[in-house]
Amino acid sequence: MPGLPPPRPLRQQRPTRRRRRHPTPSRRKPSRSWRKRTLLGCVALVAALVAWAALARDLTALSNTNLVRFDAIIVLGSPVDSDGNPTPQQLARVMEGVREYMKGVAPRIILTGGPTRHGFIEANVMTRVAESQGISESAVFVEPRAMDTIENACFAERIMKAHGWRSAEVVSSAFQLPRAAMIFGREPMQWRMRAAPPVAPQSEIKTAATSALETLKTVRYLIYANWAERCTP
């Protein structure tokens, strides 16, 4: 149309550049895999220690001598009941010691066991049982301080050393004998273990529980008590 200015040429617009957004790290919940690995590691460690203890118990010799006569019979302590009476386990040990004494295995008995949480001395209760079975007072030697099997061995050995005795038959429950043999193996004497048969049959559940507990005690002895716990004067 006349009188209108010519149209301006259109500018070419450059495409706008979009700013790149850096991806924000997603907040993930902490992985639980490390917990599982830690748990599995702990389970594997416990299993290995239990297997080690079980193998050590199987391989432990229950005697370091061929003697059939000894200077003394050592009966290891066991807790009494809340009234100060012998438990079936303690009674079985003392009765087996008495039988061995009557057979002439040794001319004397050392009864070892300290105070219980009820205040009764294990060795004193054991002495009453032994004397009630006809053992003379002169043949019984009481060790009233030991609080565990390590001290049973240590304190009994001191009594023997004071009298010049060098050999002993050690009487205890069958489940305790392997660990007791490990402990007595450190003492400078000749010894053999003797299992005390139970005075009454035990249920399979109780037998399994007792065996499991003794295996755990063996684990503790092997990794700790063997070097950390020494009996004191």
Secondary structure, 3 states (H helix, E strand, C coil): CCCCCCCCCCCCCCCCCCCCCCCCCCCCCCCCHHHHHHHHHHHHHHHHHHHHHHHHHHHCCCECCCCCCCCEEEEECCCECCCCCECHHHHHHHHHHHHHHHCCCCCCEEEECCECCCCCEHHHHHHHHHHHCCCCHHHEEEECCCCCHHHHHHHHHHHHHHHCCCEEEEEEEHHHHHHHHHHHCCCCCEEEEEEECCCCCCCHHHHHHHHHHHHHHHHHHHHHHHHHCCCCC
